[in-house]
Amino acid sequence: MLMSPFLPEFEYFLTLCETLNISRAAEILNMGQGSLSKALKKIESTMQGELFIRQGRGLKQTELGYRVQKQILELKASWEQGIQEGLEELETVAGRYLIGAHQSIAIDSFPNVLPMAMEKYPQLEIDFVLKSSGEITRGVIDHEIDIGIVANPIQHPNLVIKKLRKEYVGLWSRKLEDHEKVIYYNPEMISLTKVLGRFKDYKHIPISNYELLAALGAKGNGLFVLPNPVAERFKHLKLVGKKETSVDICLISHVDRPKTKGFTTLLELFKQD
């Protein structure tokens, strides 16, 4: 955690805002209640107004208290962001990054890269978001996600797109023949219309999770619409007929995303996988 630039009294104040209880705040801060009360009076004197009013055994923030808390948190966040950006500009693989992918893609992409990256570069901090490829792509375009690994991304002027590998979608079943007239599919999958249209006389069952679809396929006797990496994790599943649709798995980032050392290192690790 980064060191705070604020006087200790302001950190005490933020703890009081979180607990609304002098006794509990003093316990968290490892200080006496009397010392904490004096610190609070010092801040209130500086602000020329009450920040809390007593309510039973606890505290309630005043309007001034809410405003002071908001200002301190905003200043603190701005300071931390500035320090973080400064660290990223150094020739050190460091920084916090948000990486997004669909769950089925993440299973094949993340384990080969991220544990090694975290071990080799301990100053990296990585958060994850698992959503549909469309949502991840939109998050990258909107500067909400740093790096995305997605299927068939849209062409967009703000995207840098690097193809990682090609996969395919097919019909899978335990039996190549004499399977039940039931077809299971993920409604989030793109380009399903033609596939499902060929099986109008089948019962259609949507399931919004590829891993569950494949697990059911390994036990059932229907048809299952699955990406090949997911299906191939279940040895009993066999491809029925030809490949239905090819899928490009791509690494995406925003064209204007600052090219810090940590960011470019992560990109290269995913490209090499």
N, C-alpha and C positions, 0 to 999 in steps of 0.2 A: 504494500500500500504506500502511496506517495505521502511524504510529509506535508502537513497542512501549513499554509502560510499565515493562518489566523492566530490571534491571541488565544491562549487556553480558555479564557472566559467564553469565547464564542463556541468552542467545541463543547463546553459544559452546557451552554444554552441549547445547542442542537440535541444533546442527550436528553435534556429536560423536555424538549418538544416531542421526542420519541416516546418517553416513558410517562410524561405528565404526572410524575411522582418523585419528590425530592429524595425520599429514602432509597427508592430503586435506582435513581440516577446516580446517587452518591456511591451505591454499591458497585455499579458498573464502572464508575470512574475511579474507584478505589480511593475515595476521599471522605472526609467527615461531612455530615449534613450541614454543620455550622459554616464550614469553609465554602460549601457549595452555595448556601444562602447568601453569604457575603459576596461571592462572585456574581450571583444573579443581581443583587442590589447595585453592584458596580456597573453592570451593563445597563440596567434600567436608568441609572443616573446619567450615563452617557447618552442614552436614547431619549432621556427626558420624558419618560412615561412607563407605565406598567406593561410588562410583557405577559404576565400570568395573573390570574386571580385564583384564590384558594376556593376549592369546591369539595367539601367533605374532607376526605383524606388525601385528595389529589389536587391537581392543578388544571386550569382551563386557560388556553391561550386567548389573549385579547386580540383585537384587530391589529394593533401595532405588533404584537408578537408574531402573528401570521406573516405580516409584511417583512419583518426583520428576518424571519426564518427563510422566506422565499429569496430575499436578496443574498443572504449568506450562501445558500445552496447554489444559486446561480453563479455567484462569484467563485465558489469552490470548484464547481464543474468546469467553468471557463479556465481556471488556473490549471486544473488537472489535464484538461485537453491540450492546453498550450505546452505543458511539460511533456506530455505524451508525444505530441507532434515533434517536439525538439529531440526527444530520444530516437524517434523513428528516422530523423534526418541524419543521424550519425551512421557511421559504417558498421552498425551492429544489427544483427538479425533480431529485432525486437518489435514490440508493439502488440496491440490487440486487434484481432481480425474476426469477422463474422463470415463463416463459410456455409453455403446453403446447397442442398441437393434433395432430390426425391429419395425417400427411404431406400428403395430398391437399388438406386444408383450409388447411394452412400455406402451400402454394405460392400460393394465391390471396389470403391474408390478410396474411402477414408482409411481402412485398416493398413493399407500398404504404405501410406504416406505419413499420416499424422502422428502415430506413436514415435516413429523415428525422428520426425521433425521436433517434437516436444523434448525428446531426449537430447538431441544434438544441439538444439537452440533453446535453452531453458528460459530465455527472456521473452519468448513468444507466448502470447495468450490467445487462445482460440476458442471461440464460441460457435455453436452449430445451430442451424435451423433446418428442419425437415419439412418441406412442403412440395406441392406439385412443381413441375418444371416451369410452367407458366408463371406461377407466383414467385419462384426464385428469380426468373428472368426479369420480372417487373421490379423486384427488390434491388437487383443490380443496377437497372436503368435509373431508379430513383435514389441511388446512393445509400440505400439501406443495408445492402449486403455487399461485402468486399469481393468475394469470389463465389461463383456458382458453377456447379457441374450439373448439366441439364441435358435433356433429350430434345433434339431438333429445335434449337432456339430460333426465334424469329430474327430476321436480318434487321438491324436497327443501327442508325448512325452513331449512337452512343455506346455501342457494344464492341468489345474486342473478342472475337470468337476463334478458338483453337480446337479443332477436332481431335479428340483423344482416341476414340475407337469406334468401330461399327458393331452394332448389335442387331438382332432381328426379333420380331414378334411372330409367334406361330401358334398353332393349335396343338395342345399336348394332352396326352391321356395315358393311362396305364395299359390300355388295349388299343392296338392299331385298327382293329375291327370290332364289330359287335359292342360298341360302347353305347351307353344310355343316350337317349335323345334330349340331353340337357347340356347347355353351354353356359359356362361361368366366365365372367369377365369383370375387369375393373372399369367402371364408368368414367374414370378420369383419363383413360387411355385415349389418345388421339387416333383418328382414322379407323374407327371401329365400324362405321356404317356398312362398308362393303362386306366385311367379315360376317357381321351379324345378319346381314341381308341374305346371305347364302344359306342361312339356317333358320328360316322363318317357321318351319314346322317343329323346331326344337323349343323347349322351355328355356327362357333366358333368365339367368340369376346374376344380378350385379353384386359384387363384393369389392369394397374400396380398399383392398390391401393385398398386394401381390404375394407376400409371404403366406398369408392365410389361404389365398387361392391355390398356391402350389402345394401347401400341406394337405388341402382337401383333395387335390388332384392325385396325390400319392396314395390316398386311401379310397377314392371314389372311382367311378367308371364313366364319367361324362367327358365332355370336351372342355378344355381350359385355355383361355387366351392369355399367353404369358410371354414376357421377354425371355430370351434364351438363357441369360445368366441366372435368372431366378429359377427357371424350370430345371436347369442342369444341376442345381444343388440337391435335387431329389432324384435319386437313381432309378426309381420305378417309372418316372415319366418319360414318354417317348414322343417324338415329333410326328404328328399325323399329317401326311401330305407335305406340301411345299412350304417354304418360308412365306409368311404373309406380307410383312412390311419390314423394310430396313430402317434402322434408327441410328442416327449419329449422336454419340455421346460427346458433348463439347464442354470445354472450359471457357467460362465467360467472365469478363470484368468490365468495368466502366472505362471508357477511353480517357476520361479526365481524372481517374483515380491516381493520387500522388504515387509515384513509383519509388516507394521507400524500400530499403534493403530487405526488410521482413516480407513485404508484399511480393516483391519480385522473386525472392527465394521460394516462397510457397508456390507461386505459379510454376517455377521451373521444376519443383519436386513433383507436382501433379502431371506436368508434361512428360517427365521421364518415367512415370509409373507404367 
